[in-house]
Amino acid sequence: MNLFDKAKEALGKHPDQANQGIDKVADAAKDKWGGHGEQIDKAAEKAKGFAQQQGGQEEPPPPPPA
């Protein structure tokens, strides 16, 4: 099993932890580049969708419009 397969397996077993990690990175990015919060949030949502796809889960529904 290569590293990519191990990562996919971990994402499948621990999707909540992956999402928490993405949220922490997004928060750190907003602290550094606060003027781009909306773009950072969009990127975080895309990253969560990608992580869920790689983990073998269905992609979450898009967030409701603000």
VEXKE-860795 format. One record per residue: residue number from 1; chain; x, z, y of N, C-alpha, C in turn; residue in one letter. Coordinates in Angstrom, 2 decimals, always signed. Example, Ala and Ser with C-alpha at 12.3 -4.5 7.8 and 13.67 -1.06 7.14 Angstrom:
<rs>
> num  chaine  n.u  n.w  n.v  ca.u  ca.w  ca.v  c.u  c.w  c.v  residu
> 1  A  +13.19  +7.80  -5.69  +12.30  +7.80  -4.50  +13.20  +7.80  -3.30  A
> 2  A  +12.85  +7.08  -2.25  +13.67  +7.14  -1.06  +12.90  +7.87  +0.03  S
</rs>
This chain:
<rs>
> num  chaine  n.u  n.w  n.v  ca.u  ca.w  ca.v  c.u  c.w  c.v  residu
> 1  A  +0.86  +0.00  -1.17  +0.00  +0.00  +0.00  +0.91  +0.00  +1.24  M
> 2  A  +0.68  -0.96  +2.11  +1.51  -1.04  +3.32  +0.93  -0.16  +4.43  N
> 3  A  +1.63  -0.07  +5.52  +1.25  +0.80  +6.64  -0.11  +0.41  +7.21  L
> 4  A  -0.37  -0.89  +7.32  -1.65  -1.35  +7.87  -2.81  -0.90  +6.98  F
> 5  A  -2.66  -1.02  +5.67  -3.71  -0.59  +4.75  -3.92  +0.93  +4.82  D
> 6  A  -2.83  +1.67  +4.97  -2.95  +3.12  +5.10  -3.69  +3.49  +6.38  K
> 7  A  -3.40  +2.77  +7.46  -4.09  +3.03  +8.72  -5.58  +2.73  +8.61  A
> 8  A  -5.93  +1.62  +7.97  -7.34  +1.28  +7.78  -8.04  +2.34  +6.95  K
> 9  A  -7.37  +2.83  +5.91  -7.96  +3.87  +5.07  -8.18  +5.15  +5.88  E
> 10  A  -7.20  +5.52  +6.70  -7.33  +6.72  +7.52  -8.48  +6.58  +8.51  A
> 11  A  -8.63  +5.40  +9.11  -9.73  +5.18  +10.04  -11.07  +5.30  +9.34  L
> 12  A  -11.15  +4.81  +8.11  -12.39  +4.90  +7.36  -12.75  +6.33  +7.00  G
> 13  A  -11.74  +7.15  +6.73  -11.99  +8.53  +6.32  -12.20  +9.47  +7.49  K
> 14  A  -11.62  +9.14  +8.66  -11.65  +10.04  +9.80  -12.04  +9.34  +11.10  H
> 15  A  -13.21  +8.71  +11.15  -13.58  +7.96  +12.36  -13.74  +8.85  +13.59  P
> 16  A  -14.21  +10.08  +13.40  -14.39  +10.98  +14.55  -13.05  +11.32  +15.20  D
> 17  A  -12.03  +11.55  +14.36  -10.72  +11.87  +14.91  -10.13  +10.66  +15.64  Q
> 18  A  -10.37  +9.47  +15.12  -9.89  +8.26  +15.80  -10.56  +8.13  +17.17  A
> 19  A  -11.86  +8.36  +17.22  -12.58  +8.28  +18.49  -12.10  +9.33  +19.48  N
> 20  A  -11.81  +10.55  +18.99  -11.30  +11.59  +19.86  -9.94  +11.20  +20.43  Q
> 21  A  -9.10  +10.59  +19.60  -7.79  +10.14  +20.07  -7.91  +9.07  +21.14  G
> 22  A  -8.83  +8.14  +20.94  -9.05  +7.09  +21.93  -9.55  +7.70  +23.24  I
> 23  A  -10.44  +8.68  +23.14  -10.94  +9.35  +24.34  -9.82  +10.08  +25.09  D
> 24  A  -8.92  +10.73  +24.35  -7.81  +11.43  +25.00  -6.89  +10.47  +25.73  K
> 25  A  -6.62  +9.33  +25.10  -5.77  +8.33  +25.74  -6.46  +7.79  +27.00  V
> 26  A  -7.76  +7.54  +26.91  -8.51  +7.04  +28.07  -8.48  +8.06  +29.21  A
> 27  A  -8.65  +9.33  +28.89  -8.61  +10.37  +29.92  -7.24  +10.42  +30.59  D
> 28  A  -6.19  +10.31  +29.79  -4.83  +10.32  +30.35  -4.62  +9.12  +31.26  A
> 29  A  -5.12  +7.97  +30.83  -4.98  +6.76  +31.65  -5.75  +6.90  +32.96  A
> 30  A  -6.93  +7.52  +32.91  -7.70  +7.71  +34.14  -7.01  +8.69  +35.08  K
> 31  A  -6.31  +9.68  +34.51  -5.54  +10.60  +35.36  -4.43  +9.86  +36.09  D
> 32  A  -3.82  +8.91  +35.41  -2.70  +8.18  +36.01  -3.19  +7.06  +36.93  K
> 33  A  -4.22  +6.34  +36.51  -4.74  +5.19  +37.26  -6.23  +5.41  +37.55  W
> 34  A  -6.55  +6.43  +38.32  -7.92  +6.84  +38.56  -8.81  +5.76  +39.16  G
> 35  A  -8.25  +4.85  +39.90  -9.06  +3.82  +40.55  -9.59  +2.76  +39.58  G
> 36  A  -9.17  +2.84  +38.35  -9.57  +1.83  +37.36  -10.36  +2.46  +36.22  H
> 37  A  -11.10  +3.51  +36.50  -11.84  +4.25  +35.47  -12.82  +3.40  +34.69  G
> 38  A  -13.52  +2.51  +35.38  -14.52  +1.68  +34.71  -13.86  +0.74  +33.69  E
> 39  A  -12.76  +0.13  +34.07  -12.05  -0.77  +33.17  -11.48  +0.00  +31.98  Q
> 40  A  -10.98  +1.21  +32.24  -10.43  +2.04  +31.17  -11.53  +2.42  +30.18  I
> 41  A  -12.71  +2.77  +30.69  -13.82  +3.11  +29.81  -14.24  +1.92  +28.94  D
> 42  A  -14.27  +0.73  +29.54  -14.61  -0.47  +28.77  -13.59  -0.73  +27.67  K
> 43  A  -12.32  -0.56  +28.01  -11.26  -0.77  +27.01  -11.36  +0.26  +25.89  A
> 44  A  -11.69  +1.50  +26.23  -11.83  +2.55  +25.22  -12.98  +2.23  +24.26  A
> 45  A  -14.09  +1.74  +24.80  -15.23  +1.38  +23.94  -14.86  +0.22  +23.00  E
> 46  A  -14.12  -0.75  +23.52  -13.68  -1.86  +22.67  -12.72  -1.37  +21.59  K
> 47  A  -11.84  -0.44  +21.96  -10.90  +0.11  +20.99  -11.64  +0.88  +19.89  A
> 48  A  -12.68  +1.61  +20.26  -13.47  +2.33  +19.26  -14.17  +1.35  +18.32  K
> 49  A  -14.71  +0.28  +18.86  -15.35  -0.73  +18.02  -14.36  -1.37  +17.07  G
> 50  A  -13.17  -1.69  +17.56  -12.14  -2.28  +16.71  -11.72  -1.31  +15.62  F
> 51  A  -11.54  -0.05  +15.98  -11.13  +0.95  +15.00  -12.19  +1.11  +13.91  A
> 52  A  -13.44  +1.08  +14.31  -14.52  +1.21  +13.32  -14.58  +0.00  +12.41  Q
> 53  A  -14.36  -1.19  +12.95  -14.33  -2.39  +12.13  -13.19  -2.32  +11.12  Q
> 54  A  -12.03  -1.89  +11.57  -10.87  -1.82  +10.68  -11.07  -0.75  +9.61  Q
> 55  A  -11.83  +0.28  +9.95  -12.09  +1.36  +9.00  -13.20  +1.04  +8.03  G
> 56  A  -13.81  -0.13  +8.17  -14.86  -0.54  +7.24  -16.23  -0.06  +7.63  G
> 57  A  -16.41  +0.35  +8.86  -17.71  +0.83  +9.31  -18.33  -0.23  +10.21  Q
> 58  A  -19.65  -0.10  +10.37  -20.34  -1.01  +11.27  -19.94  -0.70  +12.70  E
> 59  A  -19.95  -1.73  +13.53  -19.64  -1.54  +14.95  -20.79  -0.80  +15.60  E
> 60  A  -20.49  +0.16  +16.48  -21.56  +0.90  +17.14  -22.34  +0.01  +18.10  P
> 61  A  -23.58  +0.38  +18.38  -24.34  -0.41  +19.35  -23.70  -0.27  +20.72  P
> 62  A  -23.86  -1.27  +21.57  -23.27  -1.17  +22.91  -23.92  -0.04  +23.69  P
> 63  A  -23.19  +0.58  +24.61  -23.79  +1.66  +25.40  -24.87  +1.11  +26.32  P
> 64  A  -25.85  +1.94  +26.67  -26.91  +1.46  +27.57  -26.35  +1.15  +28.94  P
> 65  A  -26.95  +0.19  +29.64  -26.46  -0.14  +30.97  -26.61  +1.05  +31.93  P
> 66  A  -25.65  +1.17  +32.82  -25.65  +2.31  +33.75  -26.53  +2.06  +34.94  A
</rs>
